[in-house]
């Protein structure tokens, strides 16, 4: 029971990060029917930017509290990621908006490779030790242990989700986003500027990715130029699992995928008689993807956004 409880906690932490990333995928897809495969690299840029800021502040302001350093690094990472995604949308995706769907998809893959290469040049192709700026004193919950970093991840994710839901449901921008997702032409006739809404969607997605990147690096204690690929792919799986284009689906898909992966990795040795270890935990995400695409391509919450226009 202690192992199960521990893996549930780990799964919730992992799933919350997947949910943040998946929201970026599903928001962009809901607006312009594009799978932005460069989204994972925006996460990576956010993580490496925060790593740089943390290093500079620890050297230049050694007496600054760790939580404040992390907060400042997080804010700057969000600004950098938002600026990057704004430029990517305007330069790489906007000119192809009326092109065949394969063109922006290929462009997204190319942008992913380009960003990885640029990160390799700027930050060098080495693993960066991401410092733990919070307390290392564990918190005991029943027979399980949760670290202050994990508490931070769950808290920041919950806060981010509340802010996002408020933004989408109760603000003028949120109403414009929903109208543009329904029908961009009709939205334009109503005075909404689709280009502005699409740019705002990319910016919001980038902020969520940067937050996830900082949380991911804090949780695993490492940052490097290729770190965005696998969590980005898993978050895409989570978006498909929950129903891509559906915000609630992205959150549900992310949490469930994190739980499946964590619990599966905890018991995979027992299930396979010791043939496979926890390092094979990545297979669960892709098993989920294959099963979902086979049995229910529209996902758990099932709205086919592509059919709404």
Number of C-alpha atoms within 10 A of each C-alpha: 9 12 13 15 16 19 23 20 23 21 24 22 27 26 28 30 29 32 34 27 35 36 31 30 33 30 26 23 20 25 24 17 18 19 21 25 23 25 30 33 29 32 33 31 32 34 33 28 25 30 25 16 18 23 17 14 17 14 10 10 12 12 9 11 12 17 13 11 20 22 14 15 25 26 16 17 30 29 17 20 30 26 15 17 23 19 16 17 21 15 11 15 20 16 11 17 15 10 11 9 13 11 13 22 18 13 17 22 15 15 20 21 17 14 19 25 16 13 19 15 11 11 17 13 14 11 14 17 14 22 16 17 16 15 11 10 9 13 13 10 12 10 11 18 16 16 16 18 20 21 14 16 24 20 14 17 21 14 11 16 20 11 11 17 14 12 15 16 13 11 12 10 17 19 15 23 27 17 20 24 25 18 14 22 14 13 18 15 9 11 9 19 16 21 15 13 21 23 20 19 25 29 23 22 27 33 29 28 36 35 27 29 33 29 26 24 25 24 19 13 14 17 25 23 25 21 22 25 20 12 24 25 19 26 32 31 27 35 34 30 30 31 28 35 31 24 25 19 26 34 26 24 30 33 24 22 31 30 22 21 26 27 23 21 23 19 19 21 15 13 13 10 10 11 9 15 16 16 9 13 18 16 13 20 20 15 12 19 21 15 12 19 15 9 9 15 17 18 24 19 20 17 16 15 20 15 7 10 11
